[in-house]
Amino acid sequence: MSIHSMSRILKTGFGLALVASFAMMSGSALAHPSRDGAAAEEGTTGEAASAIDTGIFRCTLGSGSVMGSLLVRPDETCRRFTTTLAGASNRYCPQGACVSCYSLARDIGCILEN
């Protein structure tokens, strides 16, 4: 492998990492959720084909400027709150950058009530 091709590989890798980090910070990409900080009341309900994560999850409102919470109920409905509720999980906040509540509701598959 020549120095030129190695340099090109490194530049490409750094460029992709930069794009991914901006996408995560803006809430337009959802990384695989980690189980760090998962709330005790989280669970999975429904059939295996239509399983939905239930619990309270941290998310953002107002284009990422306000921290909020998303309460996901077993009946596949969810509600946004403009505060971080007690026991809210960081499950969908990879490296501290939470996704928007609207995007999280869409990705989980629940129906927003507000």
CYANA upper distance limits for C-alpha pairs under 8 A (distance plus 0.5 A):
  1 MET  CA      5 SER  CA      7.14
  1 MET  CA      6 MET  CA      7.35
  2 SER  CA      6 MET  CA      6.82
  3 ILE  CA      7 SER  CA      6.57
  4 HIS  CA      8 ARG  CA      6.81
  5 SER  CA      9 ILE  CA      6.70
  6 MET  CA     10 LEU  CA      6.75
  7 SER  CA     11 LYS  CA      6.68
  8 ARG  CA     12 THR  CA      6.62
  9 ILE  CA     13 GLY  CA      6.63
 10 LEU  CA     14 PHE  CA      6.64
 11 LYS  CA     15 GLY  CA      6.55
 12 THR  CA     16 LEU  CA      6.69
 13 GLY  CA     17 ALA  CA      6.66
 14 PHE  CA     18 LEU  CA      6.60
 15 GLY  CA     19 VAL  CA      6.78
 16 LEU  CA     20 ALA  CA      6.62
 17 ALA  CA     21 SER  CA      6.64
 18 LEU  CA     22 PHE  CA      6.82
 19 VAL  CA     23 ALA  CA      6.68
 20 ALA  CA     24 MET  CA      6.68
 20 ALA  CA     29 ALA  CA      8.41
 21 SER  CA     25 MET  CA      6.64
 22 PHE  CA     26 SER  CA      6.66
 23 ALA  CA     27 GLY  CA      6.75
 23 ALA  CA     28 SER  CA      5.85
 23 ALA  CA     29 ALA  CA      5.98
 24 MET  CA     28 SER  CA      6.63
 24 MET  CA     29 ALA  CA      5.61
 24 MET  CA     30 LEU  CA      7.16
 24 MET  CA     31 ALA  CA      8.09
 24 MET  CA     97 ALA  CA      7.15
 24 MET  CA     98 CYS  CA      8.42
 24 MET  CA     99 VAL  CA      7.84
 25 MET  CA     97 ALA  CA      5.96
 25 MET  CA     98 CYS  CA      7.92
 25 MET  CA     99 VAL  CA      8.19
 26 SER  CA     63 SER  CA      8.09
 26 SER  CA     64 GLY  CA      7.29
 26 SER  CA     99 VAL  CA      7.91
 27 GLY  CA     64 GLY  CA      7.82
 27 GLY  CA     97 ALA  CA      8.19
 27 GLY  CA     98 CYS  CA      7.22
 27 GLY  CA     99 VAL  CA      4.69
 27 GLY  CA    100 SER  CA      6.11
 27 GLY  CA    103 SER  CA      8.18
 28 SER  CA     99 VAL  CA      7.69
 28 SER  CA    103 SER  CA      8.24
 29 ALA  CA     99 VAL  CA      8.10
 30 LEU  CA     92 TYR  CA      7.97
 30 LEU  CA     99 VAL  CA      7.47
 31 ALA  CA     92 TYR  CA      8.25
 31 ALA  CA     94 PRO  CA      7.17
 32 HIS  CA     92 TYR  CA      8.48
 32 HIS  CA     94 PRO  CA      8.49
 33 PRO  CA     91 ARG  CA      5.96
 33 PRO  CA     92 TYR  CA      5.77
 33 PRO  CA     93 CYS  CA      7.98
 33 PRO  CA     94 PRO  CA      7.26
 34 SER  CA     91 ARG  CA      6.04
 34 SER  CA     92 TYR  CA      7.80
 34 SER  CA     94 PRO  CA      7.67
 35 ARG  CA     91 ARG  CA      6.22
 36 ASP  CA     90 ASN  CA      7.39
 36 ASP  CA     91 ARG  CA      6.84
 37 GLY  CA     89 SER  CA      6.05
 37 GLY  CA     90 ASN  CA      5.94
 37 GLY  CA     91 ARG  CA      6.96
 38 ALA  CA     42 GLU  CA      7.73
 38 ALA  CA     88 ALA  CA      8.45
 38 ALA  CA     89 SER  CA      5.32
 38 ALA  CA     90 ASN  CA      6.88
 38 ALA  CA     91 ARG  CA      6.24
 39 ALA  CA     55 GLY  CA      7.71
 39 ALA  CA     56 ILE  CA      7.78
 39 ALA  CA     87 GLY  CA      6.38
 39 ALA  CA     88 ALA  CA      6.83
 39 ALA  CA     89 SER  CA      5.55
 40 ALA  CA     87 GLY  CA      8.48
 41 GLU  CA     54 THR  CA      8.26
 41 GLU  CA     55 GLY  CA      6.19
 41 GLU  CA     56 ILE  CA      8.35
 42 GLU  CA     53 ASP  CA      7.39
 42 GLU  CA     54 THR  CA      5.75
 42 GLU  CA     55 GLY  CA      4.84
 42 GLU  CA     56 ILE  CA      7.77
 43 GLY  CA     53 ASP  CA      6.33
 43 GLY  CA     54 THR  CA      5.76
 43 GLY  CA     55 GLY  CA      7.27
 44 THR  CA     51 ALA  CA      6.53
 44 THR  CA     52 ILE  CA      6.04
 44 THR  CA     53 ASP  CA      5.36
 44 THR  CA     54 THR  CA      6.46
 45 THR  CA     51 ALA  CA      6.02
 45 THR  CA     52 ILE  CA      6.25
 45 THR  CA     53 ASP  CA      7.47
 45 THR  CA     54 THR  CA      7.71
 45 THR  CA     74 PRO  CA      6.57
 46 GLY  CA     50 SER  CA      6.55
 46 GLY  CA     51 ALA  CA      5.50
 46 GLY  CA     52 ILE  CA      7.37
 46 GLY  CA     74 PRO  CA      8.42
 47 GLU  CA     51 ALA  CA      6.04
 52 ILE  CA     74 PRO  CA      8.15
 52 ILE  CA     76 GLU  CA      7.50
 52 ILE  CA    108 ILE  CA      6.82
 52 ILE  CA    109 GLY  CA      7.33
 52 ILE  CA    110 CYS  CA      8.11
 53 ASP  CA     72 VAL  CA      7.72
 53 ASP  CA    108 ILE  CA      7.12
 54 THR  CA     71 LEU  CA      8.14
 54 THR  CA     72 VAL  CA      5.34
 54 THR  CA     73 ARG  CA      6.03
 54 THR  CA     74 PRO  CA      6.46
 55 GLY  CA     71 LEU  CA      6.41
 55 GLY  CA     72 VAL  CA      5.75
 55 GLY  CA     73 ARG  CA      7.25
 55 GLY  CA     88 ALA  CA      8.38
 56 ILE  CA     69 SER  CA      7.07
 56 ILE  CA     70 LEU  CA      6.12
 56 ILE  CA     71 LEU  CA      5.03
 56 ILE  CA     72 VAL  CA      6.75
 56 ILE  CA     85 LEU  CA      8.03
 56 ILE  CA     87 GLY  CA      7.50
 56 ILE  CA     88 ALA  CA      5.30
 56 ILE  CA     89 SER  CA      6.60
 57 PHE  CA     69 SER  CA      6.02
 57 PHE  CA     70 LEU  CA      5.71
 57 PHE  CA     71 LEU  CA      7.10
 57 PHE  CA     88 ALA  CA      5.38
 57 PHE  CA     89 SER  CA      5.13
 57 PHE  CA     90 ASN  CA      6.83
 57 PHE  CA     91 ARG  CA      7.35
 57 PHE  CA     92 TYR  CA      7.62
 58 ARG  CA     67 MET  CA      7.70
 58 ARG  CA     68 GLY  CA      6.43
 58 ARG  CA     69 SER  CA      5.01
 58 ARG  CA     70 LEU  CA      6.87
 58 ARG  CA     84 THR  CA      7.01
 58 ARG  CA     88 ALA  CA      6.10
 58 ARG  CA     89 SER  CA      6.32
 58 ARG  CA     90 ASN  CA      6.25
 58 ARG  CA     91 ARG  CA      8.31
 58 ARG  CA     92 TYR  CA      7.71
 58 ARG  CA     93 CYS  CA      7.75
 58 ARG  CA     98 CYS  CA      7.29
 59 CYS  CA     67 MET  CA      6.55
 59 CYS  CA     68 GLY  CA      5.72
 59 CYS  CA     69 SER  CA      5.85
 59 CYS  CA     70 LEU  CA      7.15
 59 CYS  CA     92 TYR  CA      8.08
 59 CYS  CA     93 CYS  CA      7.95
 59 CYS  CA     98 CYS  CA      5.63
 59 CYS  CA     99 VAL  CA      5.91
 59 CYS  CA    100 SER  CA      5.80
 59 CYS  CA    101 CYS  CA      5.47
 59 CYS  CA    104 LEU  CA      7.93
 60 THR  CA     64 GLY  CA      5.40
 60 THR  CA     65 SER  CA      7.36
 60 THR  CA     66 VAL  CA      6.05
 60 THR  CA     67 MET  CA      5.06
 60 THR  CA     68 GLY  CA      5.71
 60 THR  CA     69 SER  CA      7.95
 60 THR  CA     98 CYS  CA      6.68
 60 THR  CA     99 VAL  CA      6.50
 60 THR  CA    100 SER  CA      4.97
 60 THR  CA    101 CYS  CA      6.09
 61 LEU  CA     65 SER  CA      6.95
 61 LEU  CA     66 VAL  CA      5.54
 61 LEU  CA     67 MET  CA      6.65
 61 LEU  CA     68 GLY  CA      6.68
 61 LEU  CA     82 THR  CA      7.78
 61 LEU  CA    100 SER  CA      6.39
 61 LEU  CA    101 CYS  CA      6.81
 62 GLY  CA     66 VAL  CA      6.36
 63 SER  CA    100 SER  CA      7.78
 64 GLY  CA     98 CYS  CA      8.45
 64 GLY  CA     99 VAL  CA      8.13
 64 GLY  CA    100 SER  CA      6.99
 66 VAL  CA     82 THR  CA      7.96
 67 MET  CA     82 THR  CA      7.37
 67 MET  CA     83 THR  CA      6.86
 67 MET  CA     84 THR  CA      6.90
 68 GLY  CA     80 ARG  CA      7.64
 68 GLY  CA     81 PHE  CA      6.01
 68 GLY  CA     82 THR  CA      5.07
 68 GLY  CA     83 THR  CA      5.07
 68 GLY  CA     84 THR  CA      5.41
 68 GLY  CA     85 LEU  CA      8.22
 68 GLY  CA    101 CYS  CA      7.96
 69 SER  CA     80 ARG  CA      6.32
 69 SER  CA     81 PHE  CA      5.60
 69 SER  CA     82 THR  CA      7.17
 69 SER  CA     83 THR  CA      6.73
 69 SER  CA     84 THR  CA      5.68
 69 SER  CA     85 LEU  CA      6.64
 69 SER  CA     88 ALA  CA      7.32
 69 SER  CA    101 CYS  CA      7.69
 70 LEU  CA     78 CYS  CA      7.13
 70 LEU  CA     79 ARG  CA      6.20
 70 LEU  CA     80 ARG  CA      5.17
 70 LEU  CA     81 PHE  CA      6.81
 70 LEU  CA    101 CYS  CA      6.78
 70 LEU  CA    105 ALA  CA      8.16
 71 LEU  CA     78 CYS  CA      5.83
 71 LEU  CA     79 ARG  CA      5.76
 71 LEU  CA     80 ARG  CA      7.00
 71 LEU  CA     81 PHE  CA      8.36
 72 VAL  CA     76 GLU  CA      7.31
 72 VAL  CA     77 THR  CA      6.63
 72 VAL  CA     78 CYS  CA      4.87
 72 VAL  CA     79 ARG  CA      7.31
 72 VAL  CA    110 CYS  CA      7.56
 73 ARG  CA     77 THR  CA      6.05
 73 ARG  CA     78 CYS  CA      6.39
 76 GLU  CA    109 GLY  CA      7.83
 76 GLU  CA    110 CYS  CA      5.25
 76 GLU  CA    111 ILE  CA      6.79
 77 THR  CA    110 CYS  CA      5.53
 77 THR  CA    111 ILE  CA      5.06
 77 THR  CA    112 LEU  CA      6.51
 77 THR  CA    113 GLU  CA      7.32
 78 CYS  CA    105 ALA  CA      7.69
 78 CYS  CA    110 CYS  CA      6.35
 78 CYS  CA    111 ILE  CA      6.28
 78 CYS  CA    112 LEU  CA      5.45
 78 CYS  CA    113 GLU  CA      6.64
 79 ARG  CA    112 LEU  CA      6.16
 79 ARG  CA    113 GLU  CA      6.00
 79 ARG  CA    114 ASN  CA      6.51
 80 ARG  CA    101 CYS  CA      7.27
 80 ARG  CA    112 LEU  CA      8.07
 80 ARG  CA    113 GLU  CA      8.49
 80 ARG  CA    114 ASN  CA      7.06
 81 PHE  CA     85 LEU  CA      8.24
 84 THR  CA     88 ALA  CA      7.16
 90 ASN  CA     94 PRO  CA      8.23
 90 ASN  CA     96 GLY  CA      8.21
 90 ASN  CA     98 CYS  CA      8.23
 92 TYR  CA     98 CYS  CA      6.65
 92 TYR  CA     99 VAL  CA      7.31
 92 TYR  CA    104 LEU  CA      8.39
 93 CYS  CA     97 ALA  CA      5.50
 93 CYS  CA     98 CYS  CA      4.45
 93 CYS  CA     99 VAL  CA      7.04
 94 PRO  CA     98 CYS  CA      7.25
 99 VAL  CA    103 SER  CA      7.21
 99 VAL  CA    104 LEU  CA      6.92
100 SER  CA    104 LEU  CA      6.62
101 CYS  CA    105 ALA  CA      6.61
102 TYR  CA    106 ARG  CA      6.81
103 SER  CA    107 ASP  CA      6.56
104 LEU  CA    108 ILE  CA      6.48
105 ALA  CA    109 GLY  CA      6.41
105 ALA  CA    110 CYS  CA      5.96
105 ALA  CA    111 ILE  CA      7.56
105 ALA  CA    112 LEU  CA      7.35
106 ARG  CA    110 CYS  CA      7.02
106 ARG  CA    111 ILE  CA      8.38
